[in-house]
């Protein structure tokens, strides 16, 4: 019985292919809006969150806008480390360097940091080690690179092969001692975002070494990163504020303390809000599509009035008539949903390709599930009235109906 009803519903849909497709169009657009918009918002905000995370979500970054004529030096940072809720401090100096390996040349965003920066920024090593105190004391020419550097510039498939290799940084020879995991500074998404500039390659060198090999780096520290005891960023932020106010003549506009945990909280809030807004926009599109389904189903009921009358006259129950039209409405909605999901997948793949490594836009299973559930609900709710209208027809009136 159910199989026969399903077959009749499907036959009705394919009999009027163009009309059925135009009816599905509202659902297709609604599902595309839901899946594509939410996925793009999620992918874009996720990329920014990853970038912030790669700098250490449990860390502070301090910017010095005005040093009041008394530049902050590495000696000052060493004195402040261990004060109050502050555990470690690392200078954070950025420069752009020309890098070369064999015949391959490129541009890299270069960071000068100390031996504590890996714990401050929670960096993970794919291979090798991070800096040690002797590297800083001896101004050693050692470098830590990201995976893109290993894969694209060095043409090596395994990060282990990069360890011990010699690369040129601004014309100076450097030994590779470590390779970062992708999801720290080595990911294509975080490398391309604001925290890492637009360079594909990211490298770290000892702060003291960067001062010697890059004209862009100075001993006057304008930026440094702070690690807190027991991840108590609030207490560490208070300590840094006190130290900086004392150092910079109580001028709170002379410096900025960026709390990455606060940034992460704000980003997560924005991410959730945008997802809800985009989902709301898509839901409206789906409802409009549902109205289209109800409209065409009412037309279909009118066109098939004599068919309904004949079926009832030979014993078809009200339930079977209602089920036939409900299934037809549901099938239109689900086929439209399937096409919408398929087109959304193509669009997201194209968007990821056009982003060229700056961001990825994966299709989230949860969003697809929500789209399917919403489409089922739309098909059933907006098909209920036409189905009920068909089921309530009296056989004699239906048989007397003329086209």
C-alpha positions as CSV (number, residue, x, y, z in Angstrom):
1,X,0.0,0.0,0.0
2,X,2.7,2.5,1.1
3,X,5.0,1.5,-1.8
4,X,2.1,1.9,-4.3
5,X,1.3,5.4,-2.9
6,X,5.0,6.3,-3.0
7,X,5.2,5.2,-6.6
8,X,2.1,7.3,-7.6
9,X,3.5,10.4,-5.9
10,X,6.9,10.0,-7.7
11,X,5.1,9.5,-11.0
12,X,3.1,12.7,-10.5
13,X,6.3,14.6,-9.9
14,X,8.2,13.4,-13.0
15,X,5.1,13.8,-15.2
16,X,5.4,17.6,-14.7
17,X,9.2,17.9,-14.6
18,X,9.5,21.6,-15.2
19,X,6.7,22.5,-12.8
20,X,8.2,20.2,-10.1
21,X,11.6,21.7,-10.6
22,X,10.3,25.3,-10.3
23,X,8.5,24.3,-7.2
24,X,11.7,22.8,-5.7
25,X,13.6,26.0,-6.6
26,X,12.5,27.7,-3.4
27,X,13.7,24.8,-1.3
28,X,17.0,24.6,-3.3
29,X,17.7,28.3,-2.7
30,X,16.7,28.0,1.0
31,X,19.0,25.0,1.6
32,X,21.8,26.7,-0.3
33,X,21.4,29.8,1.8
34,X,21.4,27.8,5.0
35,X,24.4,25.6,4.2
36,X,26.6,28.1,2.3
37,X,26.1,31.1,4.5
38,X,26.5,29.3,7.8
39,X,29.5,27.4,6.5
40,X,31.2,30.5,5.2
41,X,30.6,32.3,8.5
42,X,31.9,29.3,10.5
43,X,34.9,28.9,8.2
44,X,35.9,32.6,8.2
45,X,35.5,33.1,12.0
46,X,37.2,29.7,12.6
47,X,40.2,30.9,10.6
48,X,40.5,34.1,12.6
49,X,40.1,32.1,15.8
50,X,42.8,29.7,14.7
51,X,45.1,32.6,14.1
52,X,44.5,34.0,17.5
53,X,44.8,30.6,19.0
54,X,48.2,30.1,17.3
55,X,49.5,33.1,19.2
56,X,48.4,31.5,22.5
57,X,44.8,31.8,23.6
58,X,46.1,31.7,27.2
59,X,48.6,34.6,26.7
60,X,48.8,38.4,26.7
61,X,50.3,40.5,23.9
62,X,51.5,43.9,24.9
63,X,51.9,46.8,22.4
64,X,54.0,49.8,23.4
65,X,52.9,52.9,21.5
66,X,55.0,55.5,23.4
67,X,58.0,54.5,25.4
68,X,58.4,58.0,26.8
69,X,62.0,58.2,25.6
70,X,63.0,55.1,27.6
71,X,62.8,52.1,25.3
72,X,61.9,48.8,26.8
73,X,64.7,46.3,26.4
74,X,65.2,42.5,26.8
75,X,66.7,43.2,30.2
76,X,63.5,44.8,31.4
77,X,61.5,41.8,30.3
78,X,63.8,39.5,32.2
79,X,63.3,41.6,35.3
80,X,59.5,41.6,34.9
81,X,59.3,37.8,34.3
82,X,58.2,36.1,37.5
83,X,56.6,39.2,38.9
84,X,53.1,38.8,40.4
85,X,51.0,36.5,38.2
86,X,53.5,36.8,35.3
87,X,55.4,33.6,34.6
88,X,57.3,34.1,31.3
89,X,57.8,37.0,28.9
90,X,59.1,36.8,25.4
91,X,59.9,39.7,23.0
92,X,57.8,39.5,19.9
93,X,59.6,41.2,17.0
94,X,58.3,40.8,13.5
95,X,60.2,41.3,10.2
96,X,60.0,40.3,6.6
97,X,63.0,38.2,5.4
98,X,64.2,36.8,2.1
99,X,64.7,33.1,2.4
100,X,66.5,30.7,0.1
101,X,67.0,26.9,0.0
102,X,69.0,25.4,-2.9
103,X,67.6,27.3,-5.9
104,X,64.3,28.2,-4.4
105,X,63.7,31.7,-3.0
106,X,60.8,33.2,-1.2
107,X,59.7,35.8,1.4
108,X,59.0,34.8,5.0
109,X,57.4,36.5,7.9
110,X,60.1,36.2,10.5
111,X,59.6,36.4,14.3
112,X,62.3,37.1,16.9
113,X,61.3,35.4,20.2
114,X,63.0,33.8,23.1
115,X,63.1,30.2,24.5
116,X,59.8,30.6,26.4
117,X,57.7,31.5,23.4
118,X,56.7,28.0,22.6
119,X,55.0,27.5,26.0
120,X,53.5,31.1,25.8
121,X,51.9,30.5,22.4
122,X,51.4,26.8,22.9
123,X,53.4,25.9,19.8
124,X,53.7,22.2,18.9
125,X,56.6,20.8,17.1
126,X,56.2,18.4,14.2
127,X,59.9,17.6,14.4
128,X,63.0,18.9,16.1
129,X,63.1,21.3,19.1
130,X,62.4,24.9,20.1
131,X,65.1,27.4,21.1
132,X,67.1,27.0,24.3
133,X,68.9,29.6,26.4
134,X,72.3,29.1,24.8
135,X,70.7,29.9,21.4
136,X,69.8,33.3,22.7
137,X,73.0,33.9,24.7
138,X,75.2,33.0,21.7
139,X,73.1,34.6,19.0
140,X,73.1,31.3,17.2
141,X,71.9,31.1,13.6
142,X,69.2,28.6,14.1
143,X,65.7,28.7,12.7
144,X,62.3,27.0,13.2
145,X,60.1,26.8,10.1
146,X,56.5,26.0,9.3
147,X,55.3,23.1,7.2
148,X,54.7,25.2,4.1
149,X,58.3,26.2,4.2
150,X,59.3,22.5,4.3
151,X,56.8,21.3,1.7
152,X,57.0,24.2,-0.9
153,X,60.4,25.8,-0.5
154,X,62.5,22.9,0.6
155,X,60.5,20.4,-1.4
156,X,60.6,17.8,1.4
157,X,57.7,15.4,2.2
158,X,58.7,14.7,5.8
159,X,59.5,17.4,8.4
160,X,62.2,15.1,9.9
161,X,64.2,15.5,6.7
162,X,64.4,19.3,7.2
163,X,66.2,19.0,10.5
164,X,69.9,19.9,10.2
165,X,69.4,21.4,6.7
166,X,70.9,24.9,6.0
167,X,68.7,27.7,4.7
168,X,69.6,31.3,3.9
169,X,67.8,34.1,5.7
170,X,68.7,37.6,4.4
171,X,71.9,36.1,3.1
172,X,73.0,34.5,6.4
173,X,73.2,30.7,6.8
174,X,70.8,29.2,9.3
175,X,70.4,25.6,10.5
176,X,66.8,24.3,10.7
177,X,66.3,22.9,14.2
178,X,62.5,22.5,14.3
179,X,59.4,22.3,12.2
180,X,56.0,23.5,13.6
181,X,52.8,21.6,13.5
182,X,50.2,22.8,11.0
183,X,47.7,24.0,13.5
184,X,50.1,26.4,15.1
185,X,52.0,28.8,13.0
186,X,52.3,26.3,10.2
187,X,48.7,26.1,9.0
188,X,47.9,27.7,5.7
189,X,44.9,29.4,7.3
190,X,46.8,31.1,10.1
191,X,49.8,31.9,8.0
192,X,47.6,34.0,5.7
193,X,45.7,35.9,8.4
194,X,46.6,39.2,10.0
195,X,48.7,37.8,12.7
196,X,51.1,36.3,10.2
197,X,51.0,38.7,7.4
198,X,50.3,37.6,3.9
199,X,53.4,35.5,3.5
200,X,53.1,31.8,2.9
201,X,56.2,31.0,5.0
202,X,56.6,31.6,8.7
203,X,59.9,31.3,10.5
204,X,61.2,31.9,14.0
205,X,64.7,32.8,15.0
206,X,66.2,33.8,18.4
207,X,65.4,37.4,19.2
208,X,69.1,38.2,19.7
209,X,69.9,36.7,16.3
210,X,67.2,38.6,14.5
211,X,68.7,41.9,15.7
212,X,71.9,41.0,13.9
213,X,70.5,39.8,10.6
214,X,67.5,42.0,10.0
215,X,67.6,45.8,9.6
216,X,63.9,45.9,10.4
217,X,64.5,44.6,14.0
218,X,65.6,46.9,16.8
219,X,66.6,46.5,20.4
220,X,63.7,48.8,21.4
221,X,60.9,46.3,22.1
222,X,57.5,47.5,20.9
223,X,55.7,44.2,21.4
224,X,56.1,41.3,23.8
225,X,54.1,38.2,24.8
226,X,53.3,37.2,28.4
227,X,52.5,33.9,30.0
228,X,50.4,33.7,33.2
229,X,50.8,31.5,36.2
230,X,48.1,28.8,36.2
231,X,46.6,30.5,33.1
232,X,45.2,33.3,35.3
233,X,45.2,35.9,32.6
234,X,43.2,38.4,34.6
235,X,45.8,38.5,37.4
236,X,48.6,38.6,34.8
237,X,46.9,41.5,33.0
238,X,46.6,43.4,36.2
239,X,50.3,42.8,37.0
240,X,51.4,44.0,33.5
241,X,49.2,47.0,33.7
242,X,50.8,48.0,37.0
243,X,54.3,47.5,35.6
244,X,53.6,49.4,32.4
245,X,51.8,52.3,34.2
246,X,54.8,52.6,36.5
247,X,57.3,52.5,33.6
248,X,55.3,54.8,31.3
249,X,54.4,57.7,33.7
250,X,50.9,56.4,34.4
251,X,49.9,57.0,30.8
252,X,47.4,54.2,30.0
253,X,47.3,55.4,26.4
254,X,51.0,54.7,25.9
255,X,50.4,50.9,25.8
256,X,47.8,48.3,25.0
257,X,47.4,44.9,26.6
258,X,45.6,42.4,24.4
259,X,44.1,39.5,26.3
260,X,43.6,36.7,23.8
261,X,41.1,34.9,26.0
262,X,38.9,37.9,25.7
263,X,39.4,38.0,22.0
264,X,38.5,34.3,21.8
265,X,35.3,34.9,23.8
266,X,34.3,37.8,21.6
267,X,35.0,35.8,18.4
268,X,32.9,32.9,19.7
269,X,30.1,35.2,20.5
270,X,30.3,36.9,17.1
271,X,30.5,33.4,15.5
272,X,27.4,32.2,17.2
273,X,25.4,35.4,16.6
274,X,26.3,35.4,12.8
275,X,25.4,31.7,12.5
276,X,22.0,32.3,14.1
277,X,21.3,35.4,11.9
278,X,22.3,33.5,8.7
279,X,20.3,30.5,9.7
280,X,17.3,32.8,10.3
281,X,17.7,34.3,6.8
282,X,17.9,30.8,5.3
283,X,14.8,29.7,7.3
284,X,12.8,32.5,5.8
285,X,13.9,31.3,2.3
286,X,12.8,27.8,3.2
287,X,9.4,29.0,4.4
288,X,9.0,30.9,1.1
289,X,9.8,27.7,-0.7
290,X,7.2,25.9,1.5
291,X,4.6,28.3,0.4
292,X,5.5,27.6,-3.2
293,X,5.0,23.9,-2.5
294,X,1.6,24.5,-0.9
295,X,0.5,26.6,-3.8
296,X,1.5,24.1,-6.5
297,X,0.0,21.2,-4.5
298,X,-3.4,23.1,-4.3
299,X,-3.2,23.4,-8.1
300,X,-2.4,19.7,-8.3
301,X,-5.4,18.8,-6.2
302,X,-7.7,20.9,-8.4
303,X,-6.3,19.3,-11.6
304,X,-6.7,15.8,-10.2
305,X,-10.2,16.2,-8.7
306,X,-11.7,13.6,-11.0
307,X,-8.9,11.2,-10.2
308,X,-9.5,11.6,-6.5
309,X,-13.2,11.0,-7.1
310,X,-12.6,7.8,-9.0
311,X,-10.2,6.5,-6.4
312,X,-12.7,7.2,-3.6
313,X,-15.5,5.6,-5.6
314,X,-13.6,2.3,-5.9
315,X,-12.8,2.3,-2.2
316,X,-9.7,4.4,-1.5
317,X,-9.7,5.6,2.0
318,X,-9.4,9.2,3.2
319,X,-6.1,8.2,4.8
320,X,-4.6,6.9,1.5
321,X,-5.6,10.0,-0.4
322,X,-4.1,12.2,2.2
323,X,-0.9,10.1,2.4
324,X,-0.4,10.3,-1.4
325,X,-0.4,14.1,-1.4
326,X,1.7,14.4,1.7
327,X,4.3,12.1,0.3
328,X,4.3,14.1,-2.9
329,X,4.9,17.3,-1.0
330,X,7.6,15.6,1.1
331,X,9.4,14.2,-1.9
332,X,9.4,17.6,-3.7
333,X,10.9,19.1,-0.5
334,X,13.5,16.4,0.0
335,X,14.6,16.3,-3.7
336,X,15.0,20.0,-3.5
337,X,17.0,19.7,-0.3
338,X,19.3,17.1,-1.9
339,X,20.0,19.3,-4.9
340,X,20.6,22.3,-2.6
341,X,23.1,20.4,-0.5
342,X,24.9,19.2,-3.7
343,X,25.1,22.7,-5.2
344,X,26.2,24.0,-1.8
345,X,29.1,21.5,-1.7
346,X,30.3,22.7,-5.1
347,X,30.0,26.4,-4.1
348,X,32.0,25.8,-0.8
349,X,34.7,23.8,-2.7
350,X,35.0,26.7,-5.2
351,X,35.1,29.3,-2.3
352,X,37.9,27.3,-0.6
353,X,39.8,27.2,-3.9
354,X,39.4,30.9,-4.5
355,X,40.5,31.7,-0.9
356,X,43.8,30.2,-1.9
357,X,44.7,28.9,1.5
358,X,43.5,32.0,3.5
359,X,40.5,30.0,4.7
360,X,38.7,26.8,4.3
361,X,34.9,26.4,4.2
362,X,34.0,22.7,5.0
363,X,30.4,21.6,4.9
364,X,29.4,20.9,8.4
365,X,27.4,17.7,9.0
366,X,25.3,19.5,11.6
367,X,24.2,22.1,9.2
368,X,23.3,19.5,6.5
369,X,21.3,17.6,9.2
370,X,19.5,20.8,10.1
371,X,18.7,21.5,6.5
372,X,17.2,18.0,6.0
373,X,15.1,18.3,9.2
374,X,13.8,21.7,8.2
375,X,13.0,20.5,4.7
376,X,11.1,17.6,6.0
377,X,9.2,19.9,8.3
378,X,8.4,22.3,5.4
379,X,7.3,19.5,3.2
380,X,4.9,18.0,5.8
381,X,3.6,21.3,7.2
382,X,2.9,23.0,3.8
383,X,1.6,19.8,2.3
384,X,-0.9,19.2,5.0
385,X,-3.6,21.6,3.9
386,X,-3.6,20.5,0.2
387,X,-3.6,16.8,1.3
388,X,-6.4,17.4,3.8
389,X,-8.4,19.2,1.1
390,X,-8.0,16.3,-1.3
391,X,-8.9,13.7,1.4
392,X,-12.1,15.6,2.4
393,X,-13.6,15.7,-1.1
394,X,-16.9,13.9,-1.5
395,X,-16.7,11.2,-4.3
396,X,-19.9,12.4,-6.1
397,X,-18.7,16.1,-6.1
398,X,-15.3,15.0,-7.4
399,X,-16.8,12.9,-10.2
400,X,-19.0,15.7,-11.3
401,X,-16.0,18.1,-11.5
402,X,-15.2,19.3,-15.1
403,X,-11.9,20.5,-16.3
